[in-house]
Amino acid sequence: MGYFPNWTLKTSGVVMPDERLPAAQTFIAGLQHVVAMFGSTALAPIIMGFDPNVSIFFSGVATLLFFVITRGQLPSYLGSSFAFIGVVIAASGYSGTGPNLNIAVALGGIIACGALYAAIGVLVQAIGTAWIEKLLPPVVTGAVVAAIGLNLTSVAMNMISASPYTKWIALFTVVAVAVVAVYGRGLAQRLPVLIGGLATYLLYAATAPTFGAPPVDFTRVAAAAWFGLPNFVAPVFDFKAMALIAPVAIILVAENLGHIKGIAVMTGRNFDPLIGRGFIADGVATMIAGSGGGTGVTTYAENMGVMAVTRVYSTLVFVAAGIIALALGFSPKFGAVIGTIPVAVLGGLAVVVFGLIAATAGRIWVENKVDFSEPKNLLTVATALILGAGDLKLPVFGFELGGIGTATFGAIALYHLLNRKPA
């Protein structure tokens, strides 16, 4: 086999990473992954005062770079990481509204984080993953994956809770996606997020004025240009900001490892030889994103949820998704069209995909036969779930560790503390 797989055509059933759909279906499946990532990839930069269109552009760059570095063998989409939010706000002094005027300082820290992350990847590639496996056994990686999914709960709830009407719209989205996923046939069954989301979009457009909800507004679409360069920003390297943001790399390692393990469970493939490459790719992509005004990136659990529903794992789908994201970044009008999707619809999609992230943890535990009659396993998972779901923010050496970080480090520390009991 050469550097890349020889993808074989597959038109039905489960599509593995080294298989491919017909070209048109590949493009549509890639578009579905763009829809799945869009809410979080746009939301994270907005929270930090970054330009979401720039972050979408760099998510496309990162996804294509990840594809090349992992030799086209590991299906993943790279989008904005929520792990950066707390430290970026702290480092840049962002007020929480409007553009972040101190974004350049945060970008320097993001680049430092990416460099540390890539260095860890080089180490893993050189000496293997045994030390990571020992540090992060399946009970811990499953707990981290579950904590990530549960930590996003508040994001989904905030998106759907504006009014009773938006809650019902979100629930209709969930049902529409589920019905298409379970009862759809052929191509339809492969596109539940896209079809379910479109059905609810049309329902919202037809009923929103009746229930006093904001109508779908195409004013910005008409005003936006068809083509335009993203608003790139150059970084500034400030040691304090770099020291504050760089440790996020540890969270990204655990997050990415959990994602890779989750994909391995879904596909039945052993991706351990690609873990180092995955870390290097994610780290380099984060450095590139930080060099132009984008947020730090990570492999996206939202897109793992889409793969779990569709059972399409072809890596070529993510090439299509990356190219579509690049087009989004270069087209303010296309970005404006995507921006018309009601928050309630995005929230309903978030309920589905965030829930599937958390549920993937169960598969990790089952496949690895984690024994929950062992108190050390039970207590490790229980603690991580609550710390992640509750988003416990912990001040550590001058910076604030968010809920995902607290759950990650808490699970690692507690497991190894409890695992010292002699047999």
ABEGO torsion letter per residue (X at the ends): XBABBBBBBBABEBBBAABBBBAAAAAAAAAAAAAAAAAAAAAAAAAAGBBAAAAAAAAAAAAAAAAAAAGGABBBBBBBBAAAAAAAAAAAGBAGBEBBAAAAAAAAAAAAAAAAAAAAAAAAAAAEAAAAAAABBAAAAAAAAAAAAAAAAAAAAAAAAABAAAAAAAAAAAAAAAAAAAABBEAAAAAAAAAAAAAAAAAAAAAAAAAGBBBBBAAAAAABBABBBBBBBBBBBBAAAAAAAAAAAAAAAAAAAAAAAAAAAAAGBBAAAAAAAAAAAAAAAAAAAAAAGBBBBBBBAAAAAAAAAAGBABAAAAAAAAAAAAAAAABAAAAAAAAABBAAAAAAAAAAAAAAAAAAAAAAAAAAGBBAABAAAAAAAAAAAAAAAAGBBBBBGGBBBBAAAAAAAAAAAAAAAAAABBX
